[in-house]
Amino acid sequence: MRRIYLDNAATTAVLPEVLEVMLPYFTKVYGNASSIHAPGREAKRALENARRQVAKALGAAIPQEIYFTAGGSESDNWAIKGVALAHGKGHIITTAIEHHAVLHTCQWLEKQGFAVTYLPVDAYGQVTAAQVEAALRPDTILVSVMAANNEIGTLEPVAEIGALCRARQVIFHTDAVQAVGAVPLDVQAMHIDLLSLSGHKLHGPKGVGALYIRKGVKLIPLLHGGAQERGFRAGTENLPGIVGLGKAVEIAHAHLEENASRMTALRQQLLTGLMARVPDTRLNGHPTQRLPGNVNLSFAKVEGEALLLRLDLMGVAGSSGSACTSGTLDPSHVLLALGLSEAEANGALRLTLGTDTTAEDIDAVLDILPPIVADLRRLVTR
Ligand SMILES: *Cc1c(COP(=O)(O)O)cnc(C)c1O
């Protein structure tokens, strides 16, 4: 059976070129980057090369503003807890549609005595800089707004929010895990103070990520121990992962425009094809200001989980607008924040393209999906 993977927002395949540069760091260049001998120095050189690759793609002023972590979740936790605990008290502004790595971190901080405002979003999933401005308080220490949403693909106005925060001297963090390598980003032009990214969402390895920390931003370390990452993130560096992350970011950045235009065209082919073939279908998220590879649809009278299982039987991997926790469907907090009903949220299907998705993949899904929806609807009405 032909397998079609359209769940690239969950994770992506490692590019062969990325795997190739990683391999020597398991068996040949295995020195500890903190050691002073030749193998250690060689590891250190690879570490600093990866740091330069990431810094360049983000437009950082200096490579030392890049800190390697174990992924997007750690970067989000570090950015938010690091700033909050450095201040000791204060107010944080975020949005209702953030990834759980941001939302659950903010909820934990509320239990520690911090105040948090969760901004609502419009029907497309966007917040405005004016909303952020209206929520600012004299004790606001941090604003955290994602660059692109992982479920609906909606892009947020990070440049406007960054400019506002800089003018008001409030630290601005953005979870750019879905955006890096997919849409243009420049931490200096956009006045971003802290930015989270992750390797496995951009055709790099899992379990490695980075946090951009603008020079001068005060935050405390989360991990204490050795002096790695200039004393800010203890633990022997995941060198193969970091080398892979650097290469994946470099490749994504070099091919950003061509990938974005090809994937946008494929996404539109998938979207218009499904809208034409399946009645009572609505697009979730913004029609144009969205990630190139994201399609999120609600099919009336269809359970997303049932649809996913049927698609899986036909070799198509997607994702739904709900998570199954102990036998009951938990509709997505993102779709509910857009104003969807629980039934609409439970009928959502997310199909996300990678840079390796082909026109044949899309054609196959256009053949496979419509009859499954029709069949599921027949079962409901019988
Ligand atoms: C995947 C994701 C994360 C978490 O990244 P991990 O590397 O899996 O920990 C955080 N934020 C967003 C928007 C994501 O898509």
The ligand as an ORCA input file, in Angstrom:
! r2SCAN-3c Opt
* xyz 0 1
  C       5.819     20.689     18.312
  C       5.618     22.039     18.939
  C       6.190     22.342     20.184
  C       6.964     21.321     20.981
  O       8.189     21.021     20.365
  P       8.941     19.643     20.769
  O      10.260     19.760     20.094
  O       8.109     18.539     20.240
  O       9.056     19.636     22.255
  C       5.990     23.598     20.699
  N       5.282     24.517     20.032
  C       4.733     24.282     18.827
  C       3.978     25.362     18.125
  C       4.876     23.030     18.244
  O       4.318     22.781     17.053
*
